[in-house]
């Protein structure tokens, strides 16, 4: 595949948001020494006026810069420069999606490059999960670009030895986000990005909007328990069919779309009545055994013999047995969905108290499949809480072949993790909404480029990381827990 070159993409906010806010006290007499000292262009002499102003606080490197002899605070003759944490930065995110992670995801979506400076782009601040361990790097020094480009990040999605062969150049594709949970422009942004990168994105369980048909070779259609929008023609046009048996964010609870978001357009696609709440039951009431599961897969295979089958499950204590059952039912892909996925609308009690953390489930299932002698015949993908390129690499090192992502793409589109996905008109930024006015805030061409750039930055990080641990292919990272070390979240 031809290399994807990122194209710089504008921020969606009027002013760039950074970690620090620079201000000048009344002692400043505008000598301009700070302008000459600052290597980041934070301070400028305001055009047409003879005074200094902090016009680009978002560029400030804070303590990283203050340690150097070029620091504006060090050079100022009257100590008139103050650097504090920006109020906007402090208002962003949570412990899993820290302000640093949100801002650096925006930066990657804007530039397609690995973030520079002192913002943390690899881990969050949860004190658990993927934030508790890191890679032990053998070769952390400078890396020759020519060597990086040779490193492979591709994975195959069908390893059963029968049926069509599908390979994607990066070890991830887009998670199911339905028309109803997110806006149509958001779905189009994701589909365009998937086509550019020759990977996939999933419709979720809300039907298959006709606007996605031009991207059909890169769109997965999902069959969930509510069977919303499931049609023969949508099954026939999809290269991968995904059965959603459970979602990690709310295992055992099914799905729920509140009436405020069930607009006439959404209702038509779901074949429902507008402005009513829609429920997807738990579980499929036609599936209570592996044999029933196989009948589902056989049904889809009858309609579309060339389609690959993905099975999405949450992570109960017997998830290893579930995975083996899916293999014998004929699945090509097992999607283990952890508890921190979803748009943010899942109940807290479900996310925090039900099912197994994804980092445990990956290892448990991987080892069991190895013991059963079928590991190399099934593709194991992890989802639910995958935020960064380092989370992707950690998932693979724990035993997955790749991952499925969702929230990171929404953050790339400007999500601030406010949690209003399901209330009223939904997302005020046009991402997780069905409101006909709000969804105009997303231009699909702009949104696609943001996701394309994020993917490019992630691939660069994966290649760098693989080089540093002495590997030339992402497939060689699978199950390499020996490359990880526990940090206790520090």
N, C-alpha and C positions, 0 to 999 in steps of 0.2 A: 504494500500500500504506500502511495506517495505521502511524504511527510506533511502533516498539517501545520501550516504556519499561522500563529495567532495574529489577529488584527486588533490593534488597540481599540478599546470600546469605552464609551463615555460612562461616567457615573450617572445614576438616576437622581442623585440629590443635588440641590443647588450649590451646597458647599461640601467640600470633601471632609469626611469625619476622620479624625486621628485620635491618638491616645492622649496627647498633651495639648494644653492651651497656654500660649505665650502671651504675656501682657507686660506693659511698661508702666512703672510708677511715675509719680509726679516729679521725681528727682531727675528723670531723663532730660538731657539738654540737647538731644538729637545730633550728637557728634558723628554718628555713622560708623563707629568702630565695629559695632555688632554686625552690620551688614557685610563688612569685609571679612569678619571672623566666621560667620555662619556658613558651613559647607552645604547646607540643604536649601538655602534660599527662603528661610522662614521670614526673615525681616527684610523689608524694602523701604526705600524712601518713596513715599506716596507721590505719584506723578502730579506735577503742577504745584506741589507744596514742599516746603522745606522742613518736613518732619518725618521721623521714622515710625513705621507701623508694622505690627505683626500680621501680615496679610495671608500667610500660609502656615498657620499653626499645625495643620495636619502633617506637615513634613518634619516636624520636630522629632529628634531622636531621644530626647529626654536624658536620662542618666548615661546612656551610651555616649552621647555627645559631651556631656558635662565632664566626663573623665579626661577629655583631650585638651591640649593646650590651645586649640582653636575655639574652645567653647565661648559662646557669647557672654554667658554669665561670668566666666573667668576674666574675660577681656574688658567687660564694662567698667569704666573708671568710677562710677557712682553706685554700683550694685542696684541698677534700676530695672533689671529684667527678672521677671518671676515666671517660673514654669510649674504648672499644676496639672493634675489629671483633668482632661476635658469633661465637662458635664455630660455631653452626648455619649462619650465612651462609657462613663459610669452607668448610664441608663440602659445600655445594650445587654442583651443576652442573659445567660444563667451559668451555672457551674459546668454544665456539659458544653454548651455553646457560649464560650466566654466572649467578651467584647473583642479580644485579640483575634479569636478564630473567625468571628463574623467579618471584621474589617479586612483581615488577610484573605479571606475567601472573596470579598469584593475586589481586592487588589489583583488577585489571580484572574478573576473574571474580566478585569479591565485590561490586563497586560499579557496574560498567558505565560507569565514568568514566575519563578520561585520568589517569594517575598524577601525583601531585604530589610535591614534595620533590626530593631529589638522587639518587634511584636511576635508573639508565640503562635506559629502556624501549624505546629505538629500535634499538639495535645491540648486538651481542655483542663479544667480545674476541678473535675468531679471527685478526685481522690480515689477513683475506682475504675473498673473496666479497662479499656485500652489506655487510660491515662496512668495506669500503674506500672507499665513496663515499656521498654525501649529496646532498640537494636544495639548490640555490642559491635561497634564498627572497627574493623581491622585496618581500614585504609581511609581515614577521615580527611586526608590531605587533598591537594588540588587534583582535579580530574581532567585528563585530556578529552576534549570535545569529541575527537574522532573515535575514541573508545566508547564513549557514552552512546553514540548513535548506533553502534553495533548491537547493543543489548536489546533482546526481544521482550516485549510485554504482551504478546498475543496468547490467547487461550482458545481451545476448541470446545464447543458446546455440545458435541455429540461424540461419545466415546464407546458406544455400544457395538460398533462394528457393523451396523446396519442403518439404513436410512441416509438422509442427506447429511453432508458434512458442512458445519457452520463454524467459522473461525472469526473471532473479533480481535482487532489489533491492540486493544487495551483490556485489562482483566475486570471489566465492569460493564454493566448496562443500567438503564433507568428503571426505577421501580414503578409499580402500578399506582397511578394517581388518576382517579376517575374524573370524568366530566360531571361536575357537581361538587367534588371536593376542591378542584382547582379550575381555573378559567380556561376557556378554549385557547386564547393566546399563549397561555403557559404551556398547554399541551403541544401547540404548534412549535413553540420555541424548542421544546425537548425533542420533538420529532425531527426537526431540521438539523439539530446538533447531532442526533443519532445517525442520520443519513450521511452527514459530512464525515463523521468518524467511523462509518461502516460498523456501527454497533446497533443497539436496540433501545427502545423505550416501550413501556407498557401502558395500555389504555386504562388499567384499573377496572373496576366492576361497573362502571356507569355507561357502558355501551361504546360504540365505535363511531365518533363523529365523521361525517363524510369529508370534512376538511383534511382529515389525516390520510385519505386514500392515496394521494401522490407520494406518500412516504411509507406505503404498506410493506415494502420489503424490509423495513426496519422498525415495524410496530408489532409488539406482542399484544394479543387480545387475551383478556382475563375472563375466566368463568368462575364466579364466586357463588356463594350459597343462595343469594337472592335471584340469581340468573337475570339480573337487569341487563337489558340490551343484547342478550345472547342470541345471535342469529346464524343461520347456516352460512350466509355470505361472508360474515365477519370471520368465522372460523376458517373458511376456505381461503381467505386472502392473507392470513397471518402465518409467518414462517415458524413461530413458536406459539403454542397455546399454553396458558398458565392456569392451572386449577388452584384457586385460593381456598384452602381448607381452614386456615386460621391466620390471624395477624398477630405478630408479636406484641404490638402495643396494647392489644385488648383480647388476649386469648380466652376463648370460652364465652365471649360476649357478642360475637357477630359484628355486623356493621350498622351504622346509623347515620343517615343524612337528615338533618333537621329541616323542617318545612320551609323556613325562610330561604334556604338555598335551592329548594326544588322549584325552580322557575318553570314556566311553560316549555322552554327549550330543553331543560334538563328532563322534565317529565316525559316529553315526546321520545327522547332517546332511551329512557328507562321504561317506557310504556306504562306510565303511572299517572296519577292525578296530581296536577300542580298544587303546590303549597301544602302538601301533606308530608309528614315525616316518613321516611322510607327505612325499613329495617332489613338487614340480611341476617337470617337466622344462623344459629350455631347448633349443630354442624350441618353438612349436607344430610338431609333426612333420607337420602337414598344410599348413603354409604356408612356401613357399620362394620366392614371387614375389608381385608386386602382384596378379596374376590369382588366385592362391590366397587372398590377403587379401580380395579382392572376393567370392570364394565364401563366406567366413565371414560377411561383412556381408550378403550376399544371403540366406544361411540364416536369420539373425536377423530380417531384414526380412520374410521369408516368414511367420515365426511371429508377428511383431509389427510390422506395417507403419508404425505411428505413432511407433515408438521412435526417439529420436536415438541416434547411434552415436558413442561416444568410443573413441579408441585411445590406450592408455598405452604409451609407449616410453621407453627410457633415452636416453642422450645420446652415442652413438658419434660418430666424426668425420664420418660421412656422414648425420647425423640430419636434415639439410635435405632430402636425397633421400628419406629415409623418410617425412617429413612430406608431401612432394608425392605420393608413392605412395599414402599413406592418403587424401589428398584425392580422387585419381582412383578409388580403390576405393569411395568413397562416404561417408567419415567426415564427421561434423559437427564433432567436437571432436578436436584433437590435444593430448594430455597429455604434455608433456615432463617426465620425472621425474629430478631431480638426485640426486646421491650422498649427501646428508645426510638423507634421509627414513627411513621405517621406524620401528618401535617401539624400535629400539636393539639388535636381535638380529643384524643383518647383520654378516658378517665385516669386520674393520677393513681387511684387505688389499684387499677389494673396494671399500669406501666411499672409501678414500683413493687408490687407484691405477688404477681402471678408469673409463672414460668421461670425458666433458667436464663441467667445472663448469657448473651450471645458468645462471649469469649470462652465460656465453659462448654456450651453446646457444640461449637465447632470441633473442639478437640475430642469430645466424647463421641460424636458421630464419625469423625475421620478415623479414629482408632478402631471403632467397631466395624466399619466398612473394610478396613485393612484386615482385621481378624477373620471376616467373612470371605475374604478373597475376591471382593468385587469392587475395591476402591478405584481401580483404574478403568472401570466400565461405567462409572457414574460421575457427573459433574456436580460438585458441591459448592453452592454459592451462599454467602452470608449477607444479611441485610439487617436494618434496624439499628441505627446509631453509628453508621459509618460516615465520618465527617471529613476526613482528610486523606491525603495520599499515604500517610504513615499508618492510619487505621486500616487502609486497604492492605498494605504490606504485612501488618500484624495479623490480619485475618488469614492471609495466605500462609504465613509462617505457622499459625496454629493448626492448619490443616485444610483450609478451604482452597478451591481452585481460583476463585475470584469473588467479587462482591456485586451487590445490587444497591444502587444509591438513589436517594430521593431528596431529602431535606437540603443537602449541599447544593443541589441544582436550584432550589428555591432561594437559598441564601445568595447564590450568584445573581439571581434576578432582583435582589434588594430586600429580601426578607430580613426583619430585625428580631424575629422570634417573639413577637408580642403575644401570641397565643389566641388571637381573635379569629382563627380560621373558620369556626362554625357559627359564631354569633352574628345575628342580624344579616347584614349584607356581606359578611365575611371580611376578607383581607382588605384593608384600606389602600393597599398598594397594587391591587389588581391581580394578585398572584393566586390566592386561594379564595376566589369569589365567583359567583355566577351573576353578579349584577351587571347589567348591560352598559352602565356608565363606568363603573370601576374597572372592568376588564379592558377598557380602552387605554388604560395606563401602561399596558405592556404592548410594545411593538414586537411581534414575533421575530422579525429580522434582527433587531437589537438583542432580544432575549436569547436567540440561538447563538449569536456571536459570543455572548457572555459565557454560555455553557461550553461552547467550543474552546474558548480561551482557558476556562477552568480545567478542562480535560487535558489541554496541552501542558499546563503547569504541573498537573498531577503526573503525567507521563514522564516529564523531566525529573521530578523528584523520585519516582520509582526507579528510573534508570540509574540515577546517582546513587540511590540506596543499594541497588543490586551490585553496582560496581564496588561500593565500599565494603560489602560483605563477601566479595569475591565470586559473584555469580554472573553469568552471561545471559540467563533466560529466567523469566518470572516463574516458569514451571518448576525450576529447581529450588524455589523458595518454599514450596508446599511442604508443610509438616516440619519445617526446620525450627523447632522450638529452642534448639541449642543456640540459636542466634539472638535470642531474647534474654533480657535481664530485668529483674524486678526492681522497681525504683520507689515503691510505696507512694506513688503519686507525687513525688517531688520533682 
